[in-house]
Amino acid sequence: MKDNGPVTQKEQKFDSSDKLISSTDLKGVITHCNDAFEKISGYSRSELIGKNHNIVRHPDMPEEAFNIMWSHLKSGRPWMGIVKNRCKNGDHYWVSAYVTPITENSEIVGYESVRSSPSASDVARAEKLYKRLKQNKKRISIPKYLVHFIFASVLILPAFLLGRYHTLLASSLWLSIAVLAFGGLQYLQFSRDLKLIKEELSGFFMHPLAAETYTDKHGSIGLALVGVMSLKAHLDAVLVRIQDASSEVSQQTNVGLNLSETAYQEIKTQSEQISIVATSMHEMSLAINEISEKVQSTASCATSAQQLAMDGSQSSQITRNSIVDLKNTVTSIGQAVDTLSVQSHKIAAAAEAIEKISDQTNLLALNAAIEAARAGDHGRGFSVVADEVRVLATNTRESAQSIRMIIDELLTSTNHSVQIANLGVEKAEEGLQRVVETEGMLNEIAESVSQISNMAEQMASAVEQQAIVSQEVNGQVENINTLADRSLSRTESSADSIKHSRKVAEQLHELVNRFKQKH
């Protein structure tokens, strides 16, 4: 037998209205227990659940009692008995236990025990019996037929002896025999009735050991009484389990009702929020449609801007070509002016040479005039010629000077023209560079605008899809709102159903109480 530790032999009692309930699997491991069992045992529920039920076994209990219990339970029959259990601290408490198998699909899956507070006389008988069993002492029992024989002999023998010595009393012998026969018939009828009762109670627990603990009777009467007690215990167990189940149902319905009310409030809030969402979705759908129109307009503007940028790029190319032509023309002008400058320098050099020749001619004419003057009349004609030559040389010199002045002015103008032409070439090159840069920028703008246009088209497509999705979501939100309204209505119905279930559980609880009070 399992040793659960020392004992104090100090009894703990629990209220007679309390029922200790526990369930185990096929190996006796506790799977369920109620608060009353937890309280009297001294163990917490976590210490009981998952442990073998022999955790509360007391060493004073004889092994034979549990052997009888297991033999009945494993064969699918109930068992009833007075049991001494051990508390966690070593104290003990007595119970009147009624244990039944738990079946599912005609198979035993566990055991259930409903225990109540026994009477003092039951405890006294059980203590006496269990002490004797622990000491391996058997109770001497007299067979029923021997009892009947002794009883009949006690009745017949005196009458027979008296009738033997007193003839007058012979009639009393026959009277005694008649009385005995009548009593025998009554006894046989009683035996038949008792047997019938035992047969009717055969489905309930009946055992001599229980008869010794629950009654002062022995034999068939004791067994019949135990059978009746087992029937009553069975009804009590059923009522207790119904009451326990109804209490649990009532508790669960209260929890369910609270959850239902909470769910009702949450669904109501959710329904209101969904209505707000539905309104927002409708407004968002309108906004998305407006955005779609704006994006399409932007795409159209982007396409126009792209075309303008492309036109600007083409104009820039034309301008670039014109500037290139202008540059080439200015360059040609510059080259022509350079050539003119070179020729002007040549003319200036020639004019300078002519001026020098004129100076020499004038000097020669002056010398000739001097020689002619010396020659007198013979040189007068030569003097005239010399004067003419000198005048011609002077005019030539003046003309050469004029030519040189003109050439100088022409060179100045030519140099200025060359500078202007060079500056024009530089400006043309700068303008060309600007036009090239502008053309590149316009190309980039055209490319960017093209990308913007593509993006705008994609955005327009995406917004259009979003508008479709938004409409679908709006429809789904409306469906959800409808479902939320239905859920709200169903939650109200569920709450009403839970309230009704709670009322039925309370009525069932009261019905069990009334039945227990009557019985």
Secondary structure, DSSP 8 states (H G I E B T S, - for coil): ----------B----TT--EEEEE-TT-BEEEE-HHHHHHH---HHHHTTSBGGGGB-TTS-HHHHHHHHHHHHTT--EEEEEEEE-TTS-EEEEEEEEEEEEETTEEEEEEEEEE---HHHHHHHHHHHHHHHTT-------HHHHHHHHHHHHHHHHHHHHHH-GGGHHHHHHHHHHHHHHHHHHHHHHHHHHHHHHHTTTS---HHHHHHH-S--HHHHHHHHHHHHHHHHHHHHHHHHHHHHHHHHHHHHHHHHHHHHHHHHHHHHHHHHHHHHHHHHHHHHHHHHHHHHHHHHHHHHHHHHHHHHHHHHHHHHHHHHHHHHHHHHHHHHHHHHHHHHHHHHHHHHHHHHHHHHHHHHHHHHHHHHHHHHHGGGGHHHHHHHHHHHHHHHHHHHHHHHHHHHHHHHHHHHHHHHHHHHHHHHHHHHHHHHHHHHHHHHHHHHHHHHHHHHHHHHHHHHHHHHHHHHHHHHHHHHHHHHHHHHHHHHHHHHHHHHHHHHHHHHHHHHHHHHHHHH-
